[in-house]
Amino acid sequence: MCGIAGIVNFSSEAVDPAAIQDMMNRIKHRGPDDEGMFLRDHVGIGHVRLSIIDLSSAGHQPMFSNDDRYAIVFNGEIYNYVELREELKDGYSFRSKTDTEVLLAAYIKWGEQCLPRLNGDFAFAIYDTREKTLFGARDRFGIKPFYIYRNEQRFVFASEIKSVLPLVDQLTPNEKSLYEYLVYNRTDQSDETFFDSVHKLHHGHCFTIRNGKVDIRKWYDLKEQVRYPSPMTPGQYREEFRKSVGLRLRSDVPVGVCLSGGIDSSAVTSVLYHDFNLKEVKTFSAVFEKGSWADESPFINAFQAELNNMFYIQPTAETFYDEFKGFVTAQCEPIPGVSPYSQYKVMQLASQNVSVTLDGQGADEMLGGYNYFYGGYFKELLRSLKWITLCRELIGYGKRNPSKDAYAYFLFYLLPQGLKKYAGRKTYGSISTEFYEKYKNVSTISSDLYDPRTLHDSFLQHFEHKLEHLLKWDDLNSMRFSIESRVPFLDHNLVEKTLSLPPDLVLKNGVSKYIMRESVRDILPTAIYNRRDKKGFTTPSDEWFRSKAFQAYIQDMLHSAAFKQRGYFNVEDCQKKYQAHIEGKGNFSKDIWKWINLEEWFRIFINR
């Protein structure tokens, strides 16, 4: 895991090395172990290294091919590099033990067709000094970031937005992204960012720059790889999951687990302990005061009988207030809620003990981990006239789930598009009427995410339009503390087989993640197996925003001229809501977070 940066001038003008160095400096936290730069012709590329595989100087980047024709900068891991190296060794003389050199050799032999052979998380760029072309690519699901900015003079790319911003001609907010954030509580559903002129290389895409022309194209289509419906047994699922975890243990530095207390991270932990016999595996968790609704200690501590190396950190209102501006800066863009702060603190804790963590991201999106998946499933059963199954699932859900949100989503999905947009606005109140009316017909997120025909379609929509925001936070939070985060549920082989499953192996009798639960039933603590509620890394932000420090900050912000002039909120309504929140007459923490996160983002990035 590292950081990459680069500039391609569309003229023959050489790239300024100071510009590349500045880009590298801004993401140095991603690679504190080493750095390097390469400038040739009209191209400059830079790399900051976090040493994970082959810790020697042989892993220095930019890395060059044996004939010095190609130069690569690479962020990520190619987990099947051992197998690929074996396949390539007769035609390429390897000088290191790195996956970077294997990736470079694979590109030299197969060109763009190397991409489908890769099992990994990656964002990379390769410069061909002979043809004077730059090739770049991003992994299938967007696990590793790749931001781009281009104007008439040049093409700029980097692992984080903050590295690109100094080269942007004019920093202006993307108000479509702001609208979707405020109304739908969603980010990263397209290649757009919150900065009008900065985009992402979309997941599963690659590009070539030749003679001043940029050609971006799709190299991976999830729909084409899924063979729906194709059943698996729990035993077969366990074997696929075990293979994925095993590949992600390949490392020359210690590996730990981010343990939230939910079934996903618990499954990872249990497989490491039982299937791989890693009795001394280290886990890292966020906990809160006993009795707090956000505290998951009882579930986390279910592992205490087995694990000897469990580490805990307790985020508080005080730590969050002290780190608030740094946290907003680390995220680069507004985020829908405070829960990523818990992950931020967990990564801070983990950095004192390991360099690599395994995380449970991705399971919810393909195994029905959110209540609204059941709402969509109810709709599918209704429309297909499967009355008996619908009744069974409606009753089963009610018996087994403390939240009844799925019923509300069921009704929501039956609404016409216009009413869905209105309902979204009512859900996330205090938005300025003028701002809402201006962009309500621009956004496509309602149809992209909230109008699935079937449960299967909903899963595919989530991989295309929703998953990436979670992966972005995972990357930014981990790399802020020089940690490489790996996500075994997102091995593409496991994803493709899981998304091929018929619905009754995913949602069954009111139970989500059915096949995964059954596959690890024999090794999971009973309390985890029977768990039905979902929290993840969350925070008691409602109480935090009533603390004295936050009260002073929020009141000052709500009465500031800048907050009013931005025009995104009904300021009077915001002030009334916050007063009610302070007095305990309601919980408006979701609204409050939007106000302060967006305002602080403007102050740090736009109005600086």
C-alpha distance (Angstrom), angle and dihedral (degrees) to the residues before:
residue distance angle dihedral
M1 . . .
C2 3.74 . .
G3 3.78 144.8 .
I4 3.79 127.4 -93.1
A5 3.79 132.0 -166.1
G6 3.77 136.4 173.0
I7 3.78 149.6 164.1
V8 3.79 128.5 -151.4
N9 3.80 115.8 -168.8
F10 3.80 114.2 -150.0
S11 3.80 89.7 -145.5
S12 3.79 126.0 58.3
E13 3.81 90.5 -97.9
A14 3.80 114.8 127.4
V15 3.81 118.3 -115.3
D16 3.81 116.0 -106.4
P17 3.84 107.1 -113.4
A18 3.82 89.6 -149.5
A19 3.80 89.6 62.5
I20 3.81 91.9 53.1
Q21 3.80 91.0 45.9
D22 3.80 91.1 51.6
M23 3.81 90.5 50.9
M24 3.81 90.2 51.0
N25 3.80 92.7 47.5
R26 3.80 91.2 55.7
I27 3.81 91.7 58.0
K28 3.80 98.8 34.6
H29 3.82 89.6 122.2
R30 3.80 87.0 69.4
G31 3.79 92.2 60.2
P32 3.81 116.0 19.6
D33 3.82 95.3 157.7
D34 3.81 102.1 68.3
E35 3.79 143.8 -17.1
G36 3.78 139.0 -160.7
M37 3.79 143.3 176.9
F38 3.80 136.1 -154.7
L39 3.83 126.2 -165.1
R40 3.77 124.5 -178.1
D41 3.78 132.6 151.5
H42 3.83 107.8 -30.3
V43 3.83 94.8 -23.4
G44 3.79 134.1 91.6
I45 3.82 125.1 -180.0
G46 3.79 130.4 179.2
H47 3.80 137.4 -170.8
V48 3.81 137.8 -166.7
R49 3.78 114.0 -162.1
L50 3.78 135.3 -140.8
S51 3.81 103.5 -171.9
I52 3.82 112.0 -132.4
I53 3.83 107.4 138.7
D54 3.85 119.8 35.0
L55 3.79 99.2 3.2
S56 3.80 92.4 -159.8
S57 3.80 127.0 104.2
A58 3.80 87.4 -97.8
G59 3.80 86.3 82.7
H60 3.81 93.6 61.5
Q61 3.81 116.3 133.5
P62 2.92 145.2 -110.2
M63 3.80 80.9 54.9
F64 3.80 121.6 -160.2
S65 3.77 132.9 -146.8
N66 3.79 118.4 -114.2
D67 3.81 91.3 -96.4
D68 3.82 92.5 42.9
R69 3.80 90.6 -122.4
Y70 3.83 95.3 118.8
A71 3.80 130.7 47.1
I72 3.81 122.4 -169.1
V73 3.80 136.4 -166.2
F74 3.79 112.8 -170.2
N75 3.81 136.8 -176.8
G76 3.78 118.2 -169.8
E77 3.79 139.6 27.0
I78 3.80 133.5 -73.3
Y79 3.80 99.8 -150.4
N80 3.80 96.2 -169.7
Y81 3.81 92.3 51.3
V82 3.81 91.1 119.2
E83 3.80 92.0 59.9
L84 3.81 93.3 41.6
R85 3.79 91.6 49.8
E86 3.78 89.9 54.5
E87 3.80 89.6 51.8
L88 3.81 92.9 48.1
K89 3.81 102.5 39.0
D90 3.81 96.9 93.3
G91 3.79 92.1 59.1
Y92 3.81 101.1 34.8
S93 3.80 131.8 48.4
F94 3.81 107.2 -138.2
R95 3.79 118.9 -147.1
S96 3.82 98.0 -176.3
K97 3.79 140.8 31.8
T98 3.81 93.4 -123.1
D99 3.78 129.3 123.8
T100 3.82 86.5 -136.3
E101 3.80 92.0 68.5
V102 3.81 90.5 46.1
L103 3.81 89.4 53.2
L104 3.80 91.0 49.4
A105 3.82 92.1 48.7
A106 3.80 90.2 47.9
Y107 3.80 90.8 53.9
I108 3.81 92.0 47.6
K109 3.83 90.7 53.4
W110 3.80 102.4 36.8
G111 3.80 105.4 17.6
E112 3.81 114.1 -157.3
Q113 3.80 89.1 -10.4
C114 3.81 88.8 73.3
L115 3.82 88.8 78.1
P116 3.83 98.7 77.0
R117 3.81 88.6 50.7
L118 3.81 92.9 59.2
N119 3.78 121.6 97.6
G120 3.75 102.7 -167.7
D121 3.76 154.1 71.8
F122 3.76 111.4 -82.1
A123 3.77 151.6 159.2
F124 3.78 115.0 175.2
A125 3.79 145.5 153.3
I126 3.83 127.9 -151.8
Y127 3.80 123.6 -165.3
D128 3.80 118.7 -153.3
T129 3.81 105.6 -153.6
R130 3.80 92.9 -167.0
E131 3.80 98.2 51.3
K132 3.84 92.2 29.2
T133 3.80 91.5 -132.8
L134 3.80 131.8 135.4
F135 3.79 119.5 -145.9
G136 3.80 121.6 -168.7
A137 3.79 136.2 174.8
R138 3.78 143.6 -179.2
D139 3.81 129.0 -149.4
R140 3.79 125.3 -96.9
F141 3.80 100.3 -94.7
G142 3.81 104.0 24.5
I143 3.80 97.9 -102.7
K144 3.79 90.7 146.5
P145 3.82 119.9 47.9
F146 3.79 126.8 -120.2
Y147 3.82 117.8 178.4
I148 3.79 123.6 -173.6
Y149 3.78 138.0 -170.2
R150 3.77 126.0 -178.6
N151 3.75 138.3 175.1
E152 3.80 132.5 166.1
Q153 3.79 92.4 -71.6
R154 3.80 106.0 43.7
F155 3.81 152.9 -3.1
V156 3.83 117.1 -124.2
F157 3.82 127.8 -169.7
A158 3.79 136.9 176.3
S159 3.80 145.0 155.5
E160 3.80 92.9 -108.6
I161 3.78 134.5 33.4
K162 3.80 92.6 -127.5
S163 3.79 88.4 65.6
V164 3.81 91.9 55.6
L165 3.81 100.9 42.5
P166 3.84 98.9 81.1
L167 3.81 88.5 61.6
V168 3.82 96.2 49.2
D169 3.81 112.4 108.8
Q170 3.80 95.4 -141.3
L171 3.79 127.5 6.2
T172 3.79 111.2 -140.7
P173 3.81 129.2 155.7
N174 3.79 121.2 -108.0
E175 3.79 100.7 -123.4
K176 3.79 94.2 -167.7
S177 3.81 88.3 60.4
L178 3.80 89.5 46.1
Y179 3.81 90.6 51.9
E180 3.82 93.3 51.1
Y181 3.79 89.9 46.4
L182 3.80 93.9 51.3
V183 3.80 99.2 38.8
Y184 3.81 103.1 33.5
N185 3.81 101.0 22.2
R186 3.81 88.5 -127.1
T187 3.80 135.3 129.5
D188 3.82 135.9 175.1
Q189 3.79 95.8 28.4
S190 3.81 91.7 135.4
D191 3.81 138.9 17.6
E192 3.82 89.8 -81.8
T193 3.79 124.5 102.4
F194 3.80 132.4 -163.4
F195 3.81 88.2 -91.4
D196 3.78 112.0 80.7
S197 3.80 96.8 -135.8
V198 3.82 101.3 32.3
H199 3.80 118.3 88.2
K200 3.77 138.6 173.5
L201 3.74 125.9 -117.6
H202 3.78 94.4 -115.0
H203 3.80 116.8 -114.0
G204 3.78 113.4 -92.0
H205 3.82 91.2 23.5
C206 3.79 134.8 115.1
F207 3.79 135.9 -172.8
T208 3.78 143.7 -156.0
I209 3.80 125.8 -154.0
R210 3.78 113.2 -158.0
N211 3.82 128.6 160.4
G212 3.79 92.7 -10.8
K213 3.82 94.2 -52.3
V214 3.81 123.3 116.6
D215 3.80 117.8 -149.5
I216 3.82 114.0 -170.4
R217 3.80 118.0 -175.3
K218 3.80 142.0 164.7
W219 3.79 116.6 -104.3
Y220 3.83 100.1 173.0
D221 3.80 129.0 45.5
L222 3.80 114.3 -176.2
K223 3.80 93.4 -160.8
E224 3.79 90.9 60.2
Q225 3.81 91.8 53.7
V226 3.80 98.0 49.2
R227 3.82 118.3 91.9
Y228 3.81 101.4 -161.8
P229 2.98 124.7 -140.4
S230 3.81 102.6 23.9
P231 3.82 116.3 141.3
M232 3.79 127.4 -145.1
T233 3.77 131.1 -168.7
P234 3.82 119.2 -121.0
G235 3.80 87.4 -110.0
Q236 3.78 91.9 55.6
Y237 3.80 90.6 47.8
R238 3.82 90.4 50.8
E239 3.81 90.4 53.2
E240 3.82 93.0 50.3
F241 3.79 90.7 47.8
R242 3.80 92.0 47.2
K243 3.81 90.5 52.4
S244 3.79 90.7 52.4
V245 3.80 93.5 49.0
G246 3.81 90.7 46.9
L247 3.81 92.9 54.6
R248 3.80 90.3 49.9
L249 3.78 91.4 55.6
R250 3.80 89.8 69.5
S251 3.79 102.5 114.1
D252 3.78 141.9 122.0
V253 3.82 91.2 -141.7
P254 3.85 133.0 58.6
V255 3.82 119.2 -72.5
G256 3.82 126.6 -150.5
V257 3.82 139.1 172.3
C258 3.80 131.9 -115.4
L259 3.82 99.3 -135.6
S260 3.80 114.5 -164.9
G261 3.80 99.4 168.7
G262 3.80 93.3 -108.9
I263 3.78 123.8 118.1
D264 3.84 95.9 -104.5
S265 3.81 99.6 59.3
S266 3.81 88.8 34.7
A267 3.80 90.1 56.8
V268 3.81 90.1 52.2
T269 3.80 90.8 49.0
S270 3.81 93.8 47.5
V271 3.81 93.3 48.9
L272 3.81 90.7 50.6
Y273 3.80 91.5 50.0
H274 3.80 100.1 41.6
D275 3.81 107.2 24.7
F276 3.81 97.9 35.8
N277 3.81 97.1 30.3
L278 3.82 92.3 -130.1
K279 3.79 95.6 157.8
E280 3.80 94.2 167.8
V281 3.80 97.7 50.0
K282 3.81 112.6 145.7
T283 3.80 121.3 -131.2
F284 3.81 128.9 -164.1
S285 3.79 124.0 -156.0
A286 3.80 142.5 171.7
V287 3.80 115.9 -132.6
F288 3.78 134.4 179.2
E289 3.78 138.0 -158.5
K290 3.79 114.8 -53.6
G291 3.78 109.1 -92.9
S292 3.79 94.7 25.5
W293 3.81 112.4 132.6
A294 3.81 88.6 -130.9
D295 3.81 95.9 54.5
E296 3.80 114.8 107.1
S297 3.80 97.3 176.5
P298 3.83 94.8 122.7
F299 3.82 90.6 59.7
I300 3.79 95.6 40.1
N301 3.79 91.0 48.9
A302 3.79 90.5 54.9
F303 3.81 83.8 87.2
Q304 3.81 95.5 55.5
A305 3.80 92.5 96.6
E306 3.81 89.4 61.1
L307 3.80 108.2 28.0
N308 3.80 127.1 66.5
N309 3.79 98.7 -179.0
M310 3.79 107.2 60.3
F311 3.81 116.6 146.9
Y312 3.79 126.3 -165.2
I313 3.78 137.2 -166.1
Q314 3.80 127.7 -173.0
P315 3.81 116.5 -147.9
T316 3.80 112.2 -155.8
A317 3.78 139.3 -175.5
E318 3.81 87.6 -100.5
T319 3.81 95.8 52.2
F320 3.79 90.9 45.2
Y321 3.78 93.2 50.1
D322 3.81 91.7 48.1
E323 3.81 92.6 47.6
F324 3.81 98.6 34.3
K325 3.81 98.2 105.5
G326 3.80 92.8 42.2
F327 3.79 90.0 49.2
V328 3.83 92.2 51.1
T329 3.80 89.5 47.7
A330 3.81 91.6 50.8
Q331 3.82 91.8 52.7
C332 3.85 92.8 52.8
E333 3.83 90.6 -158.3
P334 3.82 135.9 46.8
I335 3.80 114.7 -83.9
P336 3.83 128.0 -153.1
G337 3.80 98.8 -120.1
V338 3.79 148.6 3.5
S339 3.82 96.6 -105.4
P340 3.84 94.4 95.0
Y341 3.81 86.6 66.3
S342 3.81 89.0 70.2
Q343 3.79 89.4 54.0
Y344 3.81 88.8 46.4
K345 3.82 89.7 56.8
V346 3.81 92.6 44.3
M347 3.80 89.7 55.0
Q348 3.78 89.7 48.4
L349 3.81 88.2 54.6
A350 3.80 93.8 44.6
S351 3.81 92.2 52.0
Q352 3.80 88.9 68.6
N353 3.80 91.3 60.4
V354 3.83 114.0 23.0
S355 3.80 141.4 17.6
V356 3.84 97.9 -145.1
T357 3.80 130.3 47.0
L358 3.79 133.2 -173.5
D359 3.80 116.5 -138.4
G360 3.80 136.3 -170.1
Q361 3.82 97.8 -129.0
G362 3.78 117.3 140.9
A363 3.81 101.1 30.3
D364 3.79 94.1 97.2
E365 3.79 93.2 54.5
M366 3.81 95.3 56.2
L367 3.81 102.4 27.4
G368 3.80 100.8 48.4
G369 3.79 98.3 -102.5
Y370 3.81 96.1 158.5
N371 3.80 125.2 71.7
Y372 3.78 92.7 -126.3
F373 3.81 90.3 66.2
Y374 3.78 87.2 67.3
G375 3.80 89.2 50.2
G376 3.79 89.3 55.8
Y377 3.80 91.4 45.2
F378 3.81 90.7 53.0
K379 3.81 88.4 52.4
E380 3.81 91.5 50.6
L381 3.81 92.1 49.9
L382 3.80 91.2 47.7
R383 3.80 94.3 50.6
S384 3.80 92.8 45.7
L385 3.84 89.7 50.0
K386 3.81 93.2 -122.7
W387 3.78 92.0 150.9
I388 3.80 99.1 164.9
T389 3.79 93.7 50.2
L390 3.81 90.5 44.9
C391 3.80 92.5 53.0
R392 3.81 91.4 46.3
E393 3.80 92.5 51.0
L394 3.81 94.6 43.4
I395 3.81 90.7 52.4
G396 3.80 94.1 39.9
Y397 3.77 92.5 51.7
G398 3.80 91.9 49.7
K399 3.81 92.1 50.9
R400 3.78 97.6 46.0
N401 3.81 105.9 35.5
P402 3.82 126.6 68.5
S403 3.81 90.3 -156.1
K404 3.80 119.7 69.9
D405 3.81 93.6 -165.3
A406 3.80 92.7 117.2
Y407 3.80 90.3 69.7
A408 3.80 90.9 53.5
Y409 3.80 90.7 49.2
F410 3.81 89.7 48.9
L411 3.80 89.4 59.2
F412 3.82 91.6 41.4
Y413 3.81 92.6 55.1
L414 3.80 90.2 53.5
L415 3.82 91.7 58.6
P416 3.82 121.9 99.3
Q417 3.81 116.3 -105.1
G418 3.80 95.1 -101.1
L419 3.79 93.2 55.0
K420 3.82 90.7 45.6
K421 3.80 90.0 58.6
Y422 3.80 91.2 47.9
A423 3.81 91.8 48.1
G424 3.81 89.3 51.9
R425 3.75 91.0 54.5
K426 3.81 91.9 49.5
T427 3.79 90.6 49.9
Y428 3.79 94.0 55.8
G429 3.79 99.7 37.5
S430 3.82 133.3 -175.6
I431 3.81 92.2 60.0
S432 3.78 113.8 141.7
T433 3.81 111.7 -102.4
E434 3.79 91.0 -137.6
F435 3.79 93.0 53.2
Y436 3.81 92.5 45.8
E437 3.80 93.8 50.1
K438 3.80 91.9 47.5
Y439 3.81 96.0 58.4
K440 3.81 106.3 22.7
N441 3.81 92.5 101.7
V442 3.82 95.7 42.0
S443 3.78 100.2 64.0
T444 3.81 120.7 84.1
I445 3.79 96.2 -172.8
S446 3.80 93.5 104.1
S447 3.79 91.3 63.0
D448 3.83 93.8 34.9
L449 3.80 95.2 56.5
Y450 3.79 111.8 6.0
D451 3.78 104.5 50.5
P452 3.82 107.2 61.6
R453 3.82 119.1 163.8
T454 3.80 92.4 -156.2
L455 3.79 140.1 6.0
H456 3.80 88.4 -105.9
D457 3.81 91.1 54.8
S458 3.79 89.6 49.2
F459 3.80 91.7 56.1
L460 3.80 91.2 49.6
Q461 3.82 90.5 48.5
H462 3.79 90.2 52.5
F463 3.78 93.1 52.8
E464 3.78 89.7 49.3
H465 3.81 100.8 40.9
K466 3.84 112.6 13.9
L467 3.80 115.5 28.5
E468 3.78 95.9 71.2
H469 3.82 97.3 70.1
L470 3.81 89.9 61.4
L471 3.79 90.9 48.2
K472 3.80 90.5 49.8
W473 3.80 92.4 54.8
D474 3.80 90.4 45.3
D475 3.80 90.1 53.6
L476 3.81 96.7 44.0
N477 3.80 95.1 44.7
S478 3.79 94.5 47.0
M479 3.80 96.8 42.1
R480 3.80 91.6 47.2
F481 3.82 83.9 71.3
S482 3.83 96.8 34.4
I483 3.80 93.9 -104.9
E484 3.80 125.1 142.7
S485 3.80 109.9 -138.4
R486 3.81 118.1 -158.0
V487 3.81 124.9 -165.9
P488 3.83 113.0 -155.8
F489 3.81 94.8 -176.7
L490 3.82 87.7 65.9
D491 3.78 98.3 61.3
H492 3.80 98.6 132.5
N493 3.81 92.7 -131.0
L494 3.81 90.7 55.6
V495 3.82 92.4 43.6
E496 3.79 94.3 50.9
K497 3.80 92.6 49.3
T498 3.81 93.7 44.0
L499 3.80 92.7 50.3
S500 3.81 88.5 51.2
L501 3.82 91.9 61.5
P502 3.81 120.1 112.3
P503 3.84 113.7 -114.0
D504 3.81 96.6 -104.5
L505 3.81 90.5 64.3
V506 3.81 90.7 55.2
L507 3.81 105.2 35.7
K508 3.79 115.6 25.5
N509 3.80 132.2 161.8
G510 3.78 91.3 -16.0
V511 3.81 93.5 -50.2
S512 3.81 121.4 120.2
K513 3.82 125.8 -149.7
Y514 3.79 88.2 24.9
I515 3.81 99.7 167.1
M516 3.78 93.8 43.4
R517 3.82 92.4 49.5
E518 3.79 90.8 50.2
S519 3.80 92.9 45.6
V520 3.82 92.9 60.0
R521 3.79 98.7 28.0
D522 3.80 92.6 113.7
I523 3.82 93.9 55.8
L524 3.82 104.0 33.5
P525 3.81 120.5 95.5
T526 3.81 107.3 -104.1
A527 3.81 93.0 -119.3
I528 3.80 90.3 57.2
Y529 3.80 95.0 45.9
N530 3.81 91.6 51.8
R531 3.78 94.7 44.3
R532 3.82 116.1 118.8
D533 3.82 105.8 169.4
K534 3.80 121.7 84.3
K535 3.79 128.8 -144.3
G536 3.80 110.6 141.5
F537 3.79 115.5 -177.9
T538 3.81 98.3 -16.7
T539 3.82 136.8 156.0
P540 3.83 138.2 -145.1
S541 3.81 89.5 -117.2
D542 3.80 92.6 155.9
E543 3.81 89.6 68.8
W544 3.79 93.6 38.6
F545 3.80 91.8 58.7
R546 3.82 89.4 55.3
S547 3.82 92.4 58.1
K548 3.81 117.1 112.7
A549 3.79 94.8 -114.3
F550 3.80 93.3 52.0
Q551 3.79 92.7 42.5
A552 3.80 91.1 59.2
Y553 3.81 92.4 44.4
I554 3.80 95.5 46.8
Q555 3.79 95.9 43.8
D556 3.79 90.4 50.7
M557 3.80 91.3 49.2
L558 3.82 95.3 46.6
H559 3.80 90.4 53.6
S560 3.80 95.5 44.5
A561 3.79 121.5 113.5
A562 3.81 92.1 -131.3
F563 3.82 93.7 57.7
K564 3.79 91.2 51.3
Q565 3.79 95.6 44.8
R566 3.81 94.5 53.9
G567 3.80 88.5 73.5
Y568 3.80 99.0 -146.7
F569 3.80 99.0 112.6
N570 3.78 141.7 41.8
V571 3.80 93.1 -115.2
E572 3.81 96.0 -162.9
D573 3.80 90.7 52.7
C574 3.83 90.1 48.8
Q575 3.79 91.2 52.7
K576 3.81 92.3 49.7
K577 3.79 92.2 48.1
Y578 3.77 93.2 50.3
Q579 3.79 92.1 50.4
A580 3.79 89.5 51.3
H581 3.82 89.1 48.5
I582 3.81 92.1 52.2
E583 3.80 90.7 49.7
G584 3.80 91.5 50.1
K585 3.80 93.5 -115.5
G586 3.78 92.6 127.1
N587 3.77 144.6 -7.3
F588 3.80 109.2 -109.8
S589 3.80 96.4 156.6
K590 3.82 92.8 126.0
D591 3.80 90.8 55.3
I592 3.80 92.8 43.1
W593 3.78 91.7 52.9
K594 3.80 90.8 53.6
W595 3.81 91.1 52.9
I596 3.79 97.3 49.1
N597 3.81 98.1 35.6
L598 3.79 93.6 51.3
E599 3.80 94.0 43.9
E600 3.81 93.4 48.5
W601 3.81 90.4 47.0
F602 3.81 89.5 54.9
R603 3.79 91.2 49.6
I604 3.81 94.4 48.8
F605 3.80 102.4 38.7
I606 3.81 111.7 16.6
N607 3.80 107.4 30.6
R608 3.79 96.5 33.5
